[in-house]
Amino acid sequence: MRLNGLGVSPGIGIGRALVVSQGTRKLRFRIPERRIASELERLDAARAHSRGQIDHIKERISASAGTEHAYLFDAQRLMLDDPMLVDRAAEIIRSERLNAESALQRALEEITALFDQIDDPYLRERKGDVADVVGRISMNLRSGGAPGDVFRDVEGPLVLVADELSPSLIAQLDPQRLAGFVTDAGSWTYHTAILARSLHVPAVAGVRQASAMVAPGALVAVDGTTGEVLIDPEEDVLADLEARSRIRKAHEQALDEYDSLPSVTLDGTPIRIEANVERPEEASRARARGAEGIGLYRSEFLLAGGHAAGLDEEAQYSVYRRLLEAMAGGRVTVRTFDVSEAQMGLGHPGDSARSPLGLRGLRLSLSFDELFQAQLRALLRAATHGPLRIMFPFVTGVEELRAARRAVSQASESLRLRGIAVPHVPIGIMVEVPSAALTIDLLAEDADFVSIGTNDLIQYCLAVDRTDDRVSRMYEPLHPAILRVLRHVARGAGRRGLPVSVCGEMAADPVLLPLLAGLGLREFSMTPAAIPMAKQVVRDLRLQDTARLARRVLRAATAAEVERVLAETMTTVRSE
């Protein structure tokens, strides 16, 4: 079977499918033979726990409403011992080596199919009672440990196939065992896609119903360049994929020489190339690939698998210090938490219906002073171990920036009262919304540097949700409005002598680098894997040529016209 989606992380990966459904609440995979006994024990323990819960509920209902209302739970208790349910799930575990959750779901589907054939409406509706029992057993299976623990000893390499693959789940896995990602939804700028590129794991997004169509344990080949996903491919197809993978790796190795070369144009202009990272351990890889610093450390990845309430000052300080020490004097820019209330675990019941444009980024940090102060104190303390910059996300105006600077002053004073010296730390902003771009001259009065987050900037300028596959095709980095906004920010900050970098996904595109340079941008931050190619492009550039390219592009009326100009330029360069 061949499925098609959007390639969001290049490369070819081949492995056995581990299927994740409903935001990691259902994990479906094949287990090694040695794991069968322990998986049966998990199922038995969940059944015993469920039996105790049902008995407790029955007693409570009998006491409050009378024994005549407790009959339903007698039926549920009988279902736990029905050979068609848990015993059938155990049989599937033994014969097909599926994990307990998958086997239980399969048994439910078989029973549901039988109920659907019954003519009596009352009896047909009893399948809902069976589903309730299965839901209870599944809940008790999940409570036995973290998702990563469940498939820690599953044979790899693994291809994660998911309806929604959260960064928190990925963070629990050994990257060395991951051959690829496939997701039902998503886009090039989805956080999971960004993390996949950072981990150098091939990924394909937007493959509708992949999590429903791919069987756990199936052999899956992922081509993150073409967007193809092959299920149980033939031997000759596998051989072709492996050959293409070897060619790609050879090409990447050919770029290794650029790791140690300076990023400077043919006419002698230095272009600063830094790395985007999510984890401190990526810093050494960034240095090895030739990064001059960390242009974006996404601190919100510290929240993977937990909540901010459990992430205190000491824990953060340790991470930031490790990051600075790993860069050995290279500049590190840390973005404060860029999350929503729900992602930080601070929301209330009913908040899920609220717009994601509510409390997020800097707004959220300013609303939860205690958490913000803990992060700022940790950052300021870490700054004694290397050149650190603090960057605030989702800034919409001068008032927010000034409030954030007052928060930094408060954190500094708190540390001084504890006898801790605080060095000077530059404060910067991310330009991600039109209001920040349009008032860049005003914001520049209170900022020390500017970084353009092109992912969100494109989304909010064009009113396109990049994760909604109905409109994601309208997410267009080459839209004339976006190019004009980039030039406006570069000029506005440049007039006040502020350095401006691009840390969104546009920076990692070698085709767009000449254009961005022509628009006046001189600093770029990208995934470490993209740095050698970016250096190769930079070392072949002349700034006067990029300026001419930018002038031509800015006269284009549509994204398609911009693409034609870029294509003509590439053709001319190749012919020369």
ABEGO torsion letter per residue (X at the ends): XBBBBBBABBEBBBBBBBBBBGGGABBBBBBBAAAAAAAAAAAAAAAAAAAAAAAAAAAAAAAAAEAAAAAAAAAAAAAAABAABAAAAAAAAAAAGBBAAAAAAAAAAAAAAAAAABABAAAAAAAAAAAAAAAAAAAAAAAAEBAAAAAAABBOBBBBBBABBBAAAAAABBAAABAEBBBABEBAABAAAAAAAAAGBBBBBGBBGAAAABBBGBBBBBBAAAGBBBBGBBAAAAAAAAAAAAAAAAAAAAAAAAAABBBBBAAGBBBBBBBBBABAAAAAAAAAAGBABBABBBAAAAABGBBAAABBAAAAAAAAAAAAAAAGGBBBBBBBBBBBAAAAGABBBGAAABBAABBBEAAAAAABAAAAAAAAAAAAAAAAAEBBBBBBBGBABAAAAAAAAAAAAAAAAAAAAAGBBBBBBBBBBBBABAAAAAAAAAAAAABABBBBBAAAAAAAAAGBBAABAAAAAABBAABAAAAAAAAAAAAAAAAAGBBBBBABAAAABAAAAAAAAAAGBABBBBBAAAAAAAAAAAAABBAAAAAAAAAAAAABABAAAAAAAAAAAAAAAAAX
